[in-house]
Amino acid sequence: MARKATDCRDTPSVSGCSLYISGEEDEVLRAATAHAVDVHEHTDTPELREEIRASMKDPLPGT
Protein backbone atom coordinates (compact mmCIF):
# COMPACT_ATOMS: atom_id res chain seq x y z
CA MET A 1 0.00 0.00 0.00
CA ALA A 2 1.30 3.47 -0.86
CA ARG A 3 2.16 6.04 1.77
CA LYS A 4 -0.28 8.91 2.22
CA ALA A 5 -0.41 12.02 4.39
CA THR A 6 -2.85 14.46 5.89
CA ASP A 7 -2.08 17.91 7.30
CA CYS A 8 -4.27 19.85 9.74
CA ARG A 9 -2.92 23.10 8.25
CA ASP A 10 -4.95 22.33 5.10
CA THR A 11 -8.17 22.75 7.09
CA PRO A 12 -8.54 26.04 8.95
CA SER A 13 -9.38 25.61 12.62
CA VAL A 14 -9.77 27.73 15.70
CA SER A 15 -6.85 25.92 17.36
CA GLY A 16 -4.43 26.55 14.48
CA CYS A 17 -3.36 22.90 14.63
CA SER A 18 -0.26 22.02 12.60
CA LEU A 19 -0.22 18.22 12.94
CA TYR A 20 1.08 16.34 9.89
CA ILE A 21 0.48 12.57 9.72
CA SER A 22 2.03 10.24 7.14
CA GLY A 23 2.13 6.48 6.73
CA GLU A 24 0.20 3.71 5.06
CA GLU A 25 -3.30 4.89 4.10
CA ASP A 26 -5.11 2.80 6.73
CA GLU A 27 -2.70 3.97 9.45
CA VAL A 28 -3.19 7.61 8.50
CA LEU A 29 -6.96 7.21 8.47
CA ARG A 30 -6.97 5.66 11.97
CA ALA A 31 -4.58 8.24 13.43
CA ALA A 32 -6.23 11.24 11.75
CA THR A 33 -9.69 10.10 12.86
CA ALA A 34 -8.53 9.65 16.46
CA HIS A 35 -6.89 13.09 16.34
CA ALA A 36 -10.00 14.75 14.87
CA VAL A 37 -12.16 13.24 17.62
CA ASP A 38 -9.77 13.84 20.52
CA VAL A 39 -8.37 17.27 19.63
CA HIS A 40 -10.95 18.86 17.34
CA GLU A 41 -14.02 17.35 19.05
CA HIS A 42 -15.46 15.81 15.87
CA THR A 43 -17.66 12.73 16.03
CA ASP A 44 -16.29 9.54 14.47
CA THR A 45 -18.70 8.95 11.59
CA PRO A 46 -18.38 7.36 8.16
CA GLU A 47 -18.66 10.88 6.71
CA LEU A 48 -15.71 12.12 8.78
CA ARG A 49 -13.60 9.14 7.71
CA GLU A 50 -14.50 9.75 4.05
CA GLU A 51 -13.61 13.43 4.38
CA ILE A 52 -10.24 12.50 5.88
CA ARG A 53 -9.61 9.88 3.19
CA ALA A 54 -10.47 12.42 0.47
CA SER A 55 -8.03 14.95 1.96
CA MET A 56 -5.08 12.54 1.85
CA LYS A 57 -2.25 13.31 -0.51
CA ASP A 58 1.20 12.00 -1.30
CA PRO A 59 3.56 12.65 1.61
CA LEU A 60 6.25 15.30 1.54
CA PRO A 61 9.68 13.95 0.57
CA GLY A 62 11.52 12.53 3.56
CA THR A 63 8.39 11.83 5.63
VOTIZA-381123 format. One record per atom (N, C-alpha, C, O, CB): residue in three letters; z, y, x. Coordinates in steps of 0.05 Angstrom, whole numbers, plus 5000, padded with zeros to 4 digits. Glycine has a CB too. Example, Ala and Ser with C-alpha at 12.3 -4.5 7.8 and 13.67 -1.06 7.14 Angstrom:
<sites>
ALA515648865264/ALA515649105246/ALA515649345264/ALA516949345285/ALA518149115226/SER514249555257/SER514349795273/SER515750015258/SER516150235268/SER511449885282/
</sites>
This chain:
<sites>
MET500049765017/MET500050005000/MET500050255018/MET501450255039/MET502550004981/ALA498550455010/ALA498350695026/ALA500850875023/ALA502150875003/ALA495850855018/ARG501351025044/ARG503551215043/ARG502851445026/ARG500551535025/ARG504351305072/LYS504851555011/LYS504451784994/LYS506851974999/LYS508751895012/LYS504251704964/ALA506652214989/ALA508852404992/ALA509052584967/ALA507152614952/ALA508352585017/THR511352694964/THR511852894943/THR513653114955/THR515353054972/THR513152774917/ASP513253354946/ASP514653584958/ASP515753764936/ASP514153864920/ASP512753744977/CYS518353804935/CYS519553974915/CYS518454264916/CYS518454404896/CYS522553974918/ARG517554354939/ARG516554624942/ARG513954664925/ARG513254894920/ARG515954694971/ASP512654444917/ASP510254474901/ASP510854534872/ASP509054614857/ASP508654214903/THR513354504864/THR514254554837/THR516454764837/THR518654704846/THR515154294822/PRO515855004828/PRO517955214829/PRO520455124814/PRO520355004792/PRO516855474817/SER522755194826/SER525255124812/SER527355344818/SER527055494837/SER526354854822/VAL529355354802/VAL531455554805/VAL532955504831/VAL533755694844/VAL533455534781/SER533255254839/SER534755184863/SER533255244889/SER534455254910/SER535654904862/GLY530555274887/GLY529055314911/GLY529055074930/GLY528855094954/GLY530055554927/CYS529154834918/CYS529354584933/CYS526854554951/CYS524654614944/CYS529454344913/SER527454444975/SER525254404995/SER524954115003/SER523854065024/SER525754585019/LEU526053924988/LEU525953644996/LEU523053544997/LEU521453604979/LEU527553474976/TYR522453395018/TYR519853275022/TYR520352975025/TYR521952895042/TYR518253395047/ILE519052805009/ILE519452515010/ILE516852385016/ILE514852445003/ILE520752414983/SER516752205035/SER514352055041/SER515051765045/SER517251695054/SER512852165065/GLY513151585039/GLY513551305043/GLY511451155026/GLY509551275016/GLY516351215035/GLU511950895022/GLU510150745004/GLU510450864976/GLU512550954968/GLU510850435005/GLU508350854960/GLU508250984934/GLU510650904916/GLU511851084904/GLU505650914920/ASP511250654915/ASP513550564898/ASP516150674908/ASP517950744892/ASP513650254896/GLU516550694934/GLU518950794946/GLU519251094939/GLU521351194932/GLU518950754976/VAL517051244942/VAL517051524936/VAL517651574907/VAL519251754900/VAL514351654944/LEU516451414889/LEU516951444861/LEU519951404855/LEU521151554840/LEU515251254845/ARG521151194865/ARG523951134861/ARG525751364871/ARG527551454857/ARG524850874873/ALA525251444896/ALA526951654908/ALA526551924895/ALA528452064890/ALA526251674938/ALA524051994888/ALA523552254875/ALA524752264847/ALA525652464838/ALA520552314875/THR524552034833/THR525752024806/THR528752054808/THR529952214793/THR525051764792/ALA530051914826/ALA532951934829/ALA533752224837/ALA535652324827/ALA533951734851/HIS532252344854/HIS532752624862/HIS532452814839/HIS534052984834/HIS530852704885/ALA530252784823/ALA529752954800/ALA532052934780/ALA532853134768/ALA527152884787/VAL533052694776/VAL535252654757/VAL537952764768/VAL539352904754/VAL535652354750/ASP538552694793/ASP541052774805/ASP541253074811/ASP543353194805/ASP541552614830/VAL539253184823/VAL539353454833/VAL538253654812/VAL539453874808/VAL537753484858/HIS536053584799/HIS534753774781/HIS535353734752/HIS534353864734/HIS531753764785/GLU537153534746/GLU538153474720/GLU535953404699/GLU536253454676/GLU539653714710/HIS533853274709/HIS531753164691/HIS532852904679/HIS534752784689/HIS529053124706/THR531552814658/THR532152554647/THR530052354656/THR527652414657/THR532152564616/ASP530852114664/ASP528951914674/ASP527451804650/ASP528451644635/ASP530451684689/THR524951884648/THR523251794626/THR520551704638/THR519951764661/THR522752024605/PRO519051554623/PRO516351474632/PRO514651724638/PRO513051724657/PRO514951294612/GLU515051934623/GLU513452184627/GLU514152304654/GLU512452404668/GLU513952374604/LEU516752314660/LEU517652424686/LEU516452264709/LEU515352384728/LEU520752434688/ARG516552004707/ARG515451834728/ARG512451874731/ARG511451874753/ARG516051544722/GLU511051904709/GLU508151954710/GLU507552224723/GLU505652254738/GLU506851934682/GLU509152424716/GLU508852694728/GLU509252674758/GLU507752794774/GLU510752894715/ILE511252534767/ILE511852504795/ILE509552354808/ILE508552434830/ILE514452354800/ARG508652134796/ARG506451984808/ARG503952154810/ARG502452134830/ARG505851734790/ALA503352314790/ALA500952484791/ALA501152704812/ALA499152804822/ALA500552614763/SER503652784819/SER503952994839/SER503852884868/SER503753044887/SER506653134835/MET503852624872/MET503752514898/MET501152574912/MET499052594900/MET504152214898/LYS501352604939/LYS499052664955/LYS499352514981/LYS501352384986/LYS498752974960/ASP497252524998/ASP497452405024/ASP499552555040/ASP499752795038/ASP494652405039/PRO501152405056/PRO503252535071/PRO502152705094/PRO499952675103/PRO505152325083/LEU503852895102/LEU503153065125/LEU503052895150/LEU504552695152/LEU505153295128/PRO501252955169/PRO501152795194/PRO503952785207/PRO505352985209/PRO499152915213/GLY504652545217/GLY507152515230/GLY509552455212/GLY511852435222/GLY507752745246/THR509052425186/THR511352375168/THR511152095157/THR512852005141/THR511352575145/
</sites>
